[in-house]
Amino acid sequence: MNFLGLCVVLASLSPSFALYFHIGETERKCFIEEIPADTTVVVNYKVEVYDPRSNGFMPSGSEIGMHVEVKDGDGKLILSRVYSHEGRISFTSQSPGEHVICLYSNTTKWIGGTQLRVHLDIQVGEHAIDYANVAQREKLTELQLRMRQLLDQVQQIAKEQNYQRFREEKFRDTSESTNRGVFWWSLSQLVILVTMGIWQMRHLKSFFEAKKLV
Amino acid sequence: MGLRTLESILLGLLFITHLAFGVELTFELLDNAKDCFYEDIKINTSVTVEYQVVTGGAYDVDVTIENPRNEIIYRNTKSQFDSHTFIADYSGVFAVCFSNEFSTFSHKLVYMDFQVGDEQPLQGLGEHVSVMTQMESSAELIHKSLNSINDHQTHHRLRETQGRKRAEDLNERVFWWSLLETITILVVTVGQVFVLKNFFSEKRPAQYSRL
């Protein structure tokens, strides 16, 4: 049982990566997470550098670090730091909105550079919770743990629905503003057209009279 | 317990955590760009790729999925959204590519959901030792239903985002267009009068002096 416990800890300690993509050394890559307030986002990443000798990708070691930048919905910077070639970033949103997570290497080159392979995993809300860890820390039975998971899930859904309401309101405001704008603009355009027409007629009439053309 | 057993348990556990993975990403696809995502997938694993263009241009994108032998197993051109499930026919690196190469000026926002294998309800805990009690199995059932609620919610969220962005876009375009048209009307009406006046004033000494 002791062994098993150790294994659980080890397994939860070493994040396994699913997805990867390639970027140039000087490029930046951004991801957008539209999340409600008070939601935890966990970003795991690992960078490997292209190695021309083996034609493969090698762990980059210490020479290349990653700059991670997180901006909230209003464009306010909530996190900007340089991490090493492998990292785990976690932040909790204060306000709802589109959070932009950008990754770029801390290279000093301006152009060129080699290819980087970035392994990335982003988990949001209750997916970000490590239940193996929770079970260990709070000494929960499996059933209690399952209940905890259900509770977290329901809470996250409720948060999301609340946010949905907020966004729907914004959506309606935009539509109503468009509607109002179109109405007033067409009215004012009608007025402009009529006044301009009248002005043209009167102006030309007085002009022709002055020139004794009519 | 020998070292071998420990090793196999460890590997097994790592395998479990590795198997159960899904990642949802929303990223910006620049004009003329092609973005690929790769994943190492074991043979006979069920994989689901879901995507949707949230904003930009005509809301379309070219999508291809390649297997480890560089054969294209799925291709959809200029599509707005789709979901594709397949069973990995080889072990190796699969690539999902989103291409915006046909578009020269509009950059796009693309949502992608990449699910590999079945979702493990409690990650990192390993296999269940004994038979599940009724309580536990209903908890798992609720968990599964909540997951599908989550999926539907995501779907609606994206649709709503799409609609909202479109409305915002429309609002802005209507504003600029109406401003432009108002200016055009004013310039044209004033211009007309002056052109007409010029037309009569310039030729007056030569033509109309005889009248």
Chai-1 contact restraints between the chains, C-beta under 6 A:
chainA,res_idxA,chainB,res_idxB,connection_type,confidence,min_distance_angstrom,max_distance_angstrom,comment,restraint_id
A,F3,B,M1,contact,1.0,0.0,6.0,A-B,restraint_1
A,F3,B,L6,contact,1.0,0.0,6.0,A-B,restraint_2
A,C7,B,I9,contact,1.0,0.0,6.0,A-B,restraint_3
A,C7,B,L10,contact,1.0,0.0,6.0,A-B,restraint_4
A,C7,B,L13,contact,1.0,0.0,6.0,A-B,restraint_5
A,A11,B,L13,contact,1.0,0.0,6.0,A-B,restraint_6
A,A11,B,L14,contact,1.0,0.0,6.0,A-B,restraint_7
A,A11,B,T17,contact,1.0,0.0,6.0,A-B,restraint_8
A,A11,B,G124,contact,1.0,0.0,6.0,A-B,restraint_9
A,S12,B,G124,contact,1.0,0.0,6.0,A-B,restraint_10
A,S16,B,T17,contact,1.0,0.0,6.0,A-B,restraint_11
A,S16,B,H18,contact,1.0,0.0,6.0,A-B,restraint_12
A,A18,B,F21,contact,1.0,0.0,6.0,A-B,restraint_13
A,A18,B,V23,contact,1.0,0.0,6.0,A-B,restraint_14
A,A18,B,E39,contact,1.0,0.0,6.0,A-B,restraint_15
A,L19,B,V23,contact,1.0,0.0,6.0,A-B,restraint_16
A,L19,B,F37,contact,1.0,0.0,6.0,A-B,restraint_17
A,L19,B,E39,contact,1.0,0.0,6.0,A-B,restraint_18
A,Y20,B,Y38,contact,1.0,0.0,6.0,A-B,restraint_19
A,F21,B,F37,contact,1.0,0.0,6.0,A-B,restraint_20
A,F31,B,L25,contact,1.0,0.0,6.0,A-B,restraint_21
A,F31,B,F27,contact,1.0,0.0,6.0,A-B,restraint_22
A,I32,B,T26,contact,1.0,0.0,6.0,A-B,restraint_23
A,D121,B,V23,contact,1.0,0.0,6.0,A-B,restraint_24
A,Y131,B,L122,contact,1.0,0.0,6.0,A-B,restraint_25
A,A132,B,G124,contact,1.0,0.0,6.0,A-B,restraint_26
A,A132,B,L125,contact,1.0,0.0,6.0,A-B,restraint_27
A,L143,B,M135,contact,1.0,0.0,6.0,A-B,restraint_28
A,L143,B,E136,contact,1.0,0.0,6.0,A-B,restraint_29
A,R146,B,A139,contact,1.0,0.0,6.0,A-B,restraint_30
A,L150,B,I142,contact,1.0,0.0,6.0,A-B,restraint_31
A,Q153,B,L146,contact,1.0,0.0,6.0,A-B,restraint_32
A,E160,B,Q153,contact,1.0,0.0,6.0,A-B,restraint_33
A,F171,B,R164,contact,1.0,0.0,6.0,A-B,restraint_34
A,T174,B,A167,contact,1.0,0.0,6.0,A-B,restraint_35
A,T174,B,E168,contact,1.0,0.0,6.0,A-B,restraint_36
A,T174,B,N171,contact,1.0,0.0,6.0,A-B,restraint_37
A,S175,B,A167,contact,1.0,0.0,6.0,A-B,restraint_38
A,T178,B,L170,contact,1.0,0.0,6.0,A-B,restraint_39
A,T178,B,N171,contact,1.0,0.0,6.0,A-B,restraint_40
A,T178,B,V174,contact,1.0,0.0,6.0,A-B,restraint_41
A,W185,B,S178,contact,1.0,0.0,6.0,A-B,restraint_42
A,M196,B,T189,contact,1.0,0.0,6.0,A-B,restraint_43
A,Q200,B,V193,contact,1.0,0.0,6.0,A-B,restraint_44
A,H203,B,V193,contact,1.0,0.0,6.0,A-B,restraint_45
A,F207,B,K197,contact,1.0,0.0,6.0,A-B,restraint_46
